[in-house]
Amino acid sequence: MKRPVCFLALLILVLAAAPAFGKQPQVPADPPSAAPVPLPADQPTDDGSPLVTVPPPAAAMETRFAVSGREIQAWKGPDMVGTLMLPAAPRRWEVRGRWLIAACGTAGLIVIDVDNPLAMKNISVLEKGKDIVDFRVDGNLLVLVTASYDIGAYRVDLDKDRPLAMSEVLQDPELEKRANGARKTGERIGTVRHVDRGFATIQLEKGVSAGIGDFLEIRSARRDRRYDPVLGKSRSQVSMELLCVARIIQAEGDQVAIRLGRGDDPKVGDFVYFTERPITGSLLMPARYRDQWRAEIEVLPLIGTGEDGDNSVMSMILRGSVHYHSFWPFKVQAGVDPLPILGTSKFETANSAGGNFFVLASYETNSFEIGAGFGYQLPVLDGESPHNRHGGVFLQRMRLGSLDGLNIQFQFQAVYSRDNKDNKRRAMVGMIHTELNVPLMAGVNLFTRFFGDGRTIVHAGLGLRTYLRGNGGPGSFLVPVTLGYTRIAPYYTETTGGVVNNDKQYLVEGTTFSAGLEYRF
């Protein structure tokens, strides 16, 4: 009995321990070892540290250039490796091979050697003193343009130390085309949008590109009746008359501007073309301006002394006129020339001022003018002296030469008056006017003149007529200034038994300065 009891006790112990063995967690298997990460063959690491990409040295990077104000900056990657100061902030700059070229206005065209960015150096200054506005590099040709639309040409050779001047470049037709930026001619590129103060603004058509230095010609878009030799009769057609050729001095987007020469007279709406024609505008024989108004006024002051201790007062001569030049070869003019004012308190103002009033019509072309007119002369101290002829006036006018160029002018007047010792109405000598104009430069004319009747008024002077603004076209201001001799002698005394010319009374004479203003619109 003892053996079965022991066996039974052992069985109970085994069954009681079985649940505890069932709750034991399983031990996970060791994970497989990670595969080694391959490293670049040229940068192996032995310690497992992160791979760091090392940038190439600065010397191996491409150099780029920037301009900030007057400073040229050389950059390699994020680092600025060199700087150089220009004499002025450039209007335009460009890198060509070993050279950086910068247009610095009146400081000139600056050429800098940037082959070594760490030690950039200024090697040449071209056309210093001129206002450089643009330049162009075409192959081995460097062309620069100034604000006065002059062109300078230089040969570019990277093997040389600096550009070489090419005074002969414009004698070579091929180089001339490249220097002046030859374009396709005969194709309309735009129309005139605005004309004022000696400039014309042009609206380019879509897709047209034009730049500073390009030559443009402007042709009239006006419709006229002209004789057609094929049809044998007149018909309405677009004029297409060549009005001017000029060079572009400013370009902004789809608009460009040209400076007009003396006599260049385009109108709004006229057609514009690229051209290879020479620039128009002339000093000696400029074309007449059409559909234009001119207004002129001039003052010639004189200092004189009145009788009986009268204080020094001012006498003067005024001149003024208005002109209209039509599209057709005709001109009309109205004015008062001269209008003397005697500076003395002895007489009433109404009696101490006179005037020569007139209107005339002329036939005029580029080279001459001839016309006639009528008027009325009211002298100073009217009725006080037979010197002072008043009455109707017939006048004749002639000009030989161009109005704004080299010319000589004559104007003669006859006065139909009774102011003579016979008290009979007859034609007597009135005012005479002569003037010679000689252009000196683009904005200045020298002129000399005489006007008067030889008795009551005499003036002779030499002066300059300055184009203060514009070329003589719309929006132009002209200022004539003279130095000369002027005499006003409006009176004489009469004695018993005859007439004694005593011009000393109320005589005013001496050296005079004069100034005037002419505006054209």
C-alpha positions as CSV (number, residue, x, y, z in Angstrom):
1,M,0.0,0.0,0.0
2,K,2.9,2.3,0.6
3,R,4.2,2.3,-3.0
4,P,0.8,3.4,-4.7
5,V,0.4,6.2,-2.2
6,C,3.9,7.6,-3.1
7,F,3.1,7.4,-6.8
8,L,-0.2,9.2,-6.4
9,A,1.5,12.1,-4.4
10,L,4.1,12.5,-7.1
11,L,1.4,12.7,-9.9
12,I,-0.4,15.5,-7.9
13,L,2.8,17.6,-7.7
14,V,3.4,17.3,-11.5
15,L,-0.2,18.4,-12.4
16,A,0.0,21.4,-10.0
17,A,3.3,22.7,-11.6
18,A,2.1,22.4,-15.3
19,P,0.2,25.8,-15.5
20,A,3.3,27.7,-14.2
21,F,5.4,26.2,-17.0
22,G,2.7,27.3,-19.6
23,K,3.0,31.0,-18.6
24,Q,6.7,31.4,-19.4
25,P,7.3,33.9,-22.3
26,Q,9.1,32.8,-25.4
27,V,12.6,34.2,-25.9
28,P,12.8,35.9,-29.3
29,A,15.4,34.8,-31.7
30,D,18.3,37.1,-32.3
31,P,17.7,39.5,-35.2
32,P,19.8,39.0,-38.3
33,S,22.7,41.4,-38.4
34,A,22.1,44.5,-40.7
35,A,23.7,44.5,-44.1
36,P,26.6,46.9,-44.3
37,V,25.8,50.3,-46.0
38,P,28.1,50.8,-49.0
39,L,30.2,54.0,-48.9
40,P,31.4,56.0,-51.8
41,A,34.6,54.5,-53.1
42,D,36.4,57.9,-53.0
43,Q,35.4,58.7,-49.4
44,P,35.4,55.5,-47.3
45,T,34.8,55.8,-43.5
46,D,36.1,53.3,-40.9
47,D,34.3,54.6,-37.8
48,G,30.7,54.7,-39.1
49,S,30.5,58.5,-38.8
50,P,27.9,60.3,-41.1
51,L,29.1,61.1,-44.6
52,V,29.7,64.9,-45.2
53,T,29.8,66.3,-48.7
54,V,32.7,68.7,-49.0
55,P,32.2,71.7,-51.5
56,P,34.8,72.2,-54.2
57,P,37.3,74.9,-53.5
58,A,36.3,78.5,-54.4
59,A,38.9,78.6,-57.2
60,A,37.1,75.8,-59.1
61,M,33.7,77.7,-59.1
62,E,32.5,80.0,-62.0
63,T,32.9,83.7,-61.3
64,R,29.9,85.9,-61.6
65,F,29.8,89.7,-61.5
66,A,27.3,92.2,-60.1
67,V,27.2,96.0,-59.9
68,S,25.9,97.8,-56.8
69,G,25.9,101.6,-57.3
70,R,29.5,102.4,-58.4
71,E,30.9,99.1,-57.0
72,I,31.7,96.1,-59.2
73,Q,31.5,92.8,-57.2
74,A,33.1,89.5,-58.2
75,W,31.4,86.4,-56.6
76,K,32.3,82.8,-56.4
77,G,29.5,80.8,-54.9
78,P,28.3,82.6,-51.7
79,D,31.6,84.5,-51.3
80,M,32.5,87.9,-52.7
81,V,36.1,87.6,-53.7
82,G,36.8,91.0,-55.2
83,T,35.5,94.6,-55.7
84,L,36.4,97.6,-57.7
85,M,34.9,101.1,-57.7
86,L,33.8,102.8,-60.9
87,P,34.0,106.6,-61.3
88,A,30.2,106.8,-61.7
89,A,27.2,104.4,-61.6
90,P,27.0,102.7,-65.0
91,R,24.0,103.1,-67.2
92,R,24.8,99.8,-68.8
93,W,27.5,97.1,-68.3
94,E,28.5,93.9,-69.9
95,V,31.2,91.2,-69.5
96,R,33.0,90.1,-72.6
97,G,35.7,87.5,-72.1
98,R,38.4,89.0,-69.9
99,W,36.8,92.5,-70.1
100,L,33.9,94.1,-68.2
101,I,32.7,97.2,-70.1
102,A,30.6,99.8,-68.4
103,A,28.9,103.0,-69.8
104,C,29.4,105.6,-67.1
105,G,28.0,108.7,-68.7
106,T,30.4,111.7,-68.8
107,A,33.0,109.6,-67.0
108,G,33.4,107.6,-70.2
109,L,33.2,104.0,-71.3
110,I,35.2,102.1,-68.7
111,V,37.1,98.9,-69.7
112,I,38.1,96.7,-66.8
113,D,40.3,93.5,-66.9
114,V,38.4,90.9,-64.8
115,D,40.6,87.9,-65.8
116,N,41.7,87.7,-62.2
117,P,38.7,88.5,-60.0
118,L,40.9,88.8,-57.0
119,A,42.7,91.8,-58.6
120,M,40.5,93.5,-61.1
121,K,42.0,96.6,-62.7
122,N,40.9,99.5,-64.8
123,I,42.8,99.4,-68.1
124,S,41.1,102.0,-70.3
125,V,38.7,104.9,-70.3
126,L,37.2,105.7,-73.7
127,E,35.6,109.0,-74.8
128,K,35.8,110.7,-71.3
129,G,33.8,113.9,-71.1
130,K,31.2,112.7,-73.5
131,D,27.8,111.5,-72.2
132,I,28.0,107.7,-73.0
133,V,24.5,106.3,-73.0
134,D,24.9,102.9,-74.7
135,F,27.4,100.5,-76.4
136,R,27.3,97.4,-78.4
137,V,29.8,94.6,-79.0
138,D,29.6,92.9,-82.4
139,G,32.3,90.3,-83.0
140,N,35.5,92.3,-82.8
141,L,33.8,95.6,-83.1
142,L,32.9,97.8,-80.0
143,V,30.5,100.7,-80.8
144,L,29.6,103.3,-78.3
145,V,26.9,105.9,-78.5
146,T,26.8,109.3,-76.8
147,A,23.7,111.4,-75.8
148,S,24.4,113.7,-78.7
149,Y,24.1,110.6,-80.9
150,D,27.8,110.6,-81.9
151,I,29.2,107.1,-82.6
152,G,32.7,105.9,-81.6
153,A,34.1,102.6,-83.0
154,Y,36.9,100.5,-81.5
155,R,38.4,97.1,-82.4
156,V,38.1,94.5,-79.7
157,D,41.1,92.1,-79.5
158,L,41.2,89.9,-76.3
159,D,44.9,89.4,-76.9
160,K,45.6,93.1,-76.6
161,D,45.7,95.1,-73.4
162,R,43.0,97.5,-74.4
163,P,40.5,98.3,-77.3
164,L,42.2,100.0,-80.3
165,A,40.6,103.1,-81.9
166,M,39.2,102.6,-85.4
167,S,38.9,105.9,-87.1
168,E,38.7,104.1,-90.4
169,V,35.8,101.9,-89.4
170,L,33.1,104.2,-91.0
171,Q,35.0,104.1,-94.3
172,D,34.3,100.3,-94.6
173,P,30.7,99.7,-95.7
174,E,30.5,96.3,-93.9
175,L,31.8,97.7,-90.6
176,E,29.6,100.8,-91.0
177,K,26.5,98.6,-91.2
178,R,27.6,96.7,-88.1
179,A,28.6,99.9,-86.2
180,N,25.3,101.6,-87.0
181,G,23.2,98.6,-86.4
182,A,21.8,98.2,-90.0
183,R,18.3,97.0,-90.1
184,K,15.9,95.8,-92.8
185,T,14.8,98.9,-94.6
186,G,11.6,99.7,-96.6
187,E,9.3,98.2,-94.0
188,R,7.1,100.4,-91.8
189,I,7.9,100.0,-88.1
190,G,5.7,102.6,-86.5
191,T,4.1,106.0,-86.5
192,V,4.9,109.4,-84.9
193,R,3.1,109.8,-81.6
194,H,4.2,113.3,-80.4
195,V,6.4,116.2,-81.6
196,D,7.6,118.9,-79.3
197,R,10.7,120.9,-78.2
198,G,12.9,119.5,-81.0
199,F,12.1,115.8,-80.3
200,A,9.7,113.3,-81.8
201,T,8.3,110.2,-80.0
202,I,7.6,107.2,-82.1
203,Q,5.2,104.3,-81.3
204,L,6.7,101.0,-82.6
205,E,4.4,98.4,-84.1
206,K,4.1,95.0,-82.3
207,G,7.1,92.8,-82.6
208,V,9.4,95.6,-83.8
209,S,12.7,96.1,-81.9
210,A,14.7,99.3,-82.2
211,G,17.6,100.6,-80.1
212,I,19.7,103.6,-79.5
213,G,21.8,104.5,-82.5
214,D,19.4,103.0,-85.1
215,F,18.6,105.3,-88.1
216,L,14.9,106.1,-88.8
217,E,13.3,108.0,-91.7
218,I,9.8,109.6,-91.4
219,R,7.5,110.0,-94.3
220,S,4.3,112.1,-94.5
221,A,1.0,110.3,-94.1
222,R,-0.9,113.4,-95.3
223,R,-3.3,112.8,-98.2
224,D,-2.9,115.3,-101.0
225,R,-4.2,115.7,-104.5
226,R,-1.3,115.1,-106.8
227,Y,-0.8,114.7,-110.5
228,D,-0.6,111.0,-111.5
229,P,1.5,110.8,-114.7
230,V,0.1,107.3,-115.5
231,L,-3.5,108.3,-115.2
232,G,-2.8,111.7,-116.7
233,K,-4.9,113.5,-114.0
234,S,-4.8,114.5,-110.3
235,R,-6.0,112.1,-107.7
236,S,-5.9,111.9,-103.9
237,Q,-3.0,109.9,-102.6
238,V,-0.8,109.6,-99.5
239,S,2.1,112.0,-99.9
240,M,4.9,109.7,-98.6
241,E,7.2,112.8,-98.8
242,L,10.5,112.3,-96.9
243,L,10.4,114.7,-94.0
244,C,13.5,113.8,-91.9
245,V,16.1,111.2,-91.1
246,A,17.4,111.0,-87.5
247,R,19.0,108.6,-85.0
248,I,17.3,107.1,-82.0
249,I,18.6,108.6,-78.8
250,Q,16.3,106.9,-76.3
251,A,14.4,103.6,-76.3
252,E,11.8,102.6,-73.7
253,G,9.7,99.4,-74.5
254,D,7.6,100.0,-77.6
255,Q,8.5,103.7,-77.8
256,V,11.6,105.4,-79.0
257,A,12.7,109.1,-79.3
258,I,14.7,111.0,-81.9
259,R,16.3,114.4,-81.8
260,L,15.2,116.5,-84.8
261,G,17.6,118.7,-86.8
262,R,16.8,122.2,-87.9
263,G,14.1,122.0,-90.6
264,D,13.0,118.5,-89.6
265,D,9.2,118.8,-89.5
266,P,7.3,115.5,-88.9
267,K,3.7,115.5,-87.8
268,V,1.7,113.2,-85.6
269,G,0.6,110.1,-87.5
270,D,3.5,110.2,-90.0
271,F,5.0,106.8,-91.0
272,V,8.4,105.6,-89.7
273,Y,10.9,103.2,-91.4
274,F,14.4,101.9,-90.7
275,T,16.8,103.5,-93.1
276,E,20.4,103.9,-94.2
277,R,20.0,107.4,-95.5
278,P,22.2,110.2,-94.0
279,I,20.7,112.4,-91.3
280,T,18.7,115.4,-92.5
281,G,18.5,118.9,-91.0
282,S,20.5,121.8,-92.3
283,L,22.0,125.0,-90.9
284,L,22.2,127.0,-94.2
285,M,19.0,125.8,-96.0
286,P,16.6,124.1,-93.6
287,A,13.1,123.2,-94.8
288,R,10.2,125.6,-93.9
289,Y,7.9,124.5,-91.1
290,R,4.4,124.0,-92.2
291,D,1.1,124.5,-90.3
292,Q,3.0,126.5,-87.7
293,W,2.3,129.7,-85.7
294,R,5.0,132.1,-84.6
295,A,4.6,134.9,-82.0
296,E,7.4,137.5,-81.6
297,I,7.9,140.4,-79.2
298,E,11.0,142.6,-78.7
299,V,11.8,145.6,-76.5
300,L,14.5,148.3,-77.2
301,P,14.8,150.6,-74.2
302,L,16.3,154.1,-74.3
303,I,17.2,156.5,-71.5
304,G,16.6,160.2,-72.2
305,T,16.0,163.5,-70.4
306,G,12.9,165.6,-70.8
307,E,12.9,169.4,-71.1
308,D,12.6,171.9,-68.3
309,G,14.4,169.8,-65.8
310,D,12.2,166.8,-66.3
311,N,13.6,163.7,-64.6
312,S,15.4,161.0,-66.6
313,V,12.7,158.8,-68.0
314,M,12.6,155.8,-70.3
315,S,11.7,155.9,-74.0
316,M,11.4,152.6,-75.8
317,I,10.6,150.9,-79.1
318,L,8.4,147.8,-79.1
319,R,8.1,145.3,-81.9
320,G,5.6,142.5,-82.1
321,S,4.1,140.2,-84.7
322,V,2.2,137.0,-85.3
323,H,2.8,134.7,-88.3
324,Y,1.1,131.6,-89.6
325,H,2.9,129.3,-92.1
326,S,0.3,127.1,-93.9
327,F,0.8,123.6,-95.3
328,W,0.7,125.2,-98.7
329,P,3.4,127.7,-99.7
330,F,1.7,130.7,-98.1
331,K,2.2,132.8,-95.0
332,V,0.1,135.5,-93.4
333,Q,1.4,138.0,-90.8
334,A,0.0,140.8,-88.6
335,G,2.0,143.1,-86.4
336,V,3.1,146.4,-85.1
337,D,6.6,147.3,-86.1
338,P,7.8,149.6,-84.6
339,L,5.7,151.0,-81.7
340,P,7.7,154.0,-80.3
341,I,7.0,155.4,-76.9
342,L,8.5,158.8,-76.1
343,G,9.5,159.0,-72.4
344,T,8.7,162.5,-71.3
345,S,5.9,164.0,-69.2
346,K,5.5,167.1,-71.4
347,F,2.9,165.4,-73.6
348,E,-0.1,163.2,-73.0
349,T,0.6,159.5,-73.1
350,A,-1.8,159.2,-76.1
351,N,0.3,161.7,-78.0
352,S,3.7,160.3,-77.0
353,A,3.1,156.8,-78.4
354,G,2.8,155.8,-82.0
355,G,2.6,152.7,-84.0
356,N,3.0,151.2,-87.4
357,F,0.3,148.5,-87.8
358,F,0.1,146.2,-90.8
359,V,-1.0,142.9,-92.2
360,L,0.5,141.1,-95.2
361,A,0.3,137.9,-97.1
362,S,3.3,136.1,-98.7
363,Y,4.1,133.3,-101.1
364,E,7.0,131.4,-99.4
365,T,9.1,128.4,-100.1
366,N,12.3,126.9,-98.5
367,S,14.4,129.4,-100.4
368,F,12.5,132.7,-100.8
369,E,9.4,134.7,-99.7
370,I,7.7,137.6,-101.5
371,G,4.6,139.4,-100.3
372,A,2.6,142.6,-99.9
373,G,0.3,144.1,-97.4
374,F,-1.5,147.2,-96.0
375,G,-1.5,149.1,-92.7
376,Y,-1.7,152.4,-91.0
377,Q,1.1,154.5,-89.5
378,L,0.3,156.6,-86.4
379,P,3.5,158.6,-85.4
380,V,4.7,159.9,-82.1
381,L,3.6,163.5,-81.4
382,D,1.1,163.3,-84.2
383,G,0.4,166.7,-85.6
384,E,3.2,168.4,-83.8
385,S,5.7,168.1,-86.7
386,P,5.7,167.4,-90.5
387,H,8.3,164.8,-89.6
388,N,5.6,162.6,-88.3
389,R,3.7,161.2,-91.2
390,H,0.5,159.4,-90.5
391,G,-1.8,157.7,-92.9
392,G,-2.4,154.5,-94.8
393,V,0.6,152.3,-95.6
394,F,1.4,150.0,-98.5
395,L,4.3,147.6,-97.8
396,Q,6.3,145.0,-99.7
397,R,8.4,142.2,-98.3
398,M,11.0,139.9,-99.7
399,R,13.3,137.3,-98.3
400,L,16.1,135.5,-100.1
401,G,17.2,132.3,-98.4
402,S,15.7,130.0,-95.8
403,L,13.8,131.5,-92.8
404,D,15.8,129.6,-90.2
405,G,19.0,129.4,-92.2
406,L,21.1,131.9,-94.2
407,N,18.9,134.7,-95.5
408,I,18.6,138.4,-96.2
409,Q,15.3,140.2,-95.7
410,F,13.8,143.5,-97.0
411,Q,10.6,145.3,-96.1
412,F,9.7,148.7,-97.6
413,Q,6.7,150.9,-96.7
414,A,5.1,153.9,-98.4
415,V,2.9,156.2,-96.3
416,Y,0.1,158.1,-98.0
417,S,-0.1,161.2,-95.9
418,R,-0.7,165.0,-96.0
419,D,2.0,165.6,-93.3
420,N,4.2,167.7,-95.6
421,K,4.8,171.4,-96.1
422,D,2.5,171.4,-99.2
423,N,-0.3,169.7,-97.2
424,K,-1.1,167.3,-100.1
425,R,-1.7,163.6,-99.8
426,R,1.0,161.7,-101.5
427,A,3.2,158.6,-101.1
428,M,6.2,159.3,-98.9
429,V,8.9,157.1,-97.6
430,G,7.8,155.1,-94.6
431,M,9.6,152.5,-92.5
432,I,12.4,150.4,-94.1
433,H,13.6,147.1,-92.6
434,T,16.6,145.1,-93.6
435,E,18.1,142.1,-91.9
436,L,20.9,139.5,-92.6
437,N,20.9,136.2,-90.8
438,V,24.0,133.8,-90.7
439,P,23.8,130.5,-88.8
440,L,26.8,129.9,-86.6
441,M,25.9,126.5,-85.0
442,A,23.0,124.3,-84.4
443,G,21.4,126.6,-81.8
444,V,22.7,130.1,-82.7
445,N,22.3,132.6,-85.6
446,L,24.2,135.8,-86.0
447,F,22.2,138.7,-87.4
448,T,22.5,142.3,-88.2
449,R,19.7,144.7,-89.0
450,F,18.5,148.3,-89.8
451,F,15.1,149.7,-89.5
452,G,13.6,153.2,-89.4
453,D,12.4,156.0,-91.7
454,G,15.7,157.9,-91.7
455,R,14.2,160.8,-89.8
456,T,12.1,160.2,-86.7
457,I,13.4,156.6,-86.0
458,V,16.7,155.0,-86.8
459,H,18.0,151.8,-85.4
460,A,21.0,149.6,-86.4
461,G,22.2,146.6,-84.4
462,L,24.2,143.4,-84.3
463,G,22.9,140.4,-82.3
464,L,22.5,136.7,-81.7
465,R,19.3,134.7,-82.1
466,T,19.6,131.7,-79.7
467,Y,17.4,128.6,-79.9
468,L,16.8,128.4,-76.2
469,R,14.7,125.3,-76.6
470,G,13.8,123.1,-79.7
471,N,15.0,123.1,-83.3
472,G,12.6,125.7,-84.6
473,G,9.6,123.4,-84.8
474,P,6.6,123.2,-82.4
475,G,7.4,124.1,-78.8
476,S,10.6,126.1,-79.7
477,F,11.7,129.2,-77.8
478,L,14.1,131.6,-79.5
479,V,15.7,134.6,-77.8
480,P,17.2,137.5,-80.0
481,V,19.6,139.8,-78.2
482,T,21.2,142.9,-79.9
483,L,23.7,145.7,-79.2
484,G,23.3,148.7,-81.4
485,Y,22.4,152.4,-81.9
486,T,18.9,153.8,-81.7
487,R,17.6,157.4,-82.3
488,I,14.2,158.8,-81.8
489,A,13.8,162.4,-83.1
490,P,10.0,163.1,-83.3
491,Y,10.0,167.0,-83.2
492,Y,11.3,170.1,-84.8
493,T,10.5,173.9,-84.3
494,E,9.1,176.3,-86.9
495,T,10.3,179.9,-87.1
496,T,8.9,182.9,-89.0
497,G,10.1,183.0,-92.6
498,G,10.8,179.3,-92.9
499,V,11.2,176.0,-91.3
500,V,14.1,175.2,-89.0
501,N,14.8,171.6,-88.2
502,N,15.6,171.5,-84.5
503,D,15.8,167.8,-83.8
504,K,17.4,168.4,-80.4
505,Q,14.1,168.9,-78.7
506,Y,12.9,165.6,-77.3
507,L,15.7,163.8,-79.1
508,V,16.7,160.5,-77.5
509,E,19.6,158.5,-78.9
510,G,22.5,156.3,-77.9
511,T,23.8,152.8,-77.5
512,T,21.0,150.4,-76.8
513,F,20.6,146.8,-75.8
514,S,17.5,144.9,-76.8
515,A,16.0,141.5,-75.9
516,G,13.1,139.6,-77.3
517,L,11.2,136.3,-77.3
518,E,9.8,134.1,-80.1
519,Y,7.6,131.1,-79.4
520,R,6.5,128.6,-82.1
521,F,3.5,126.4,-81.9
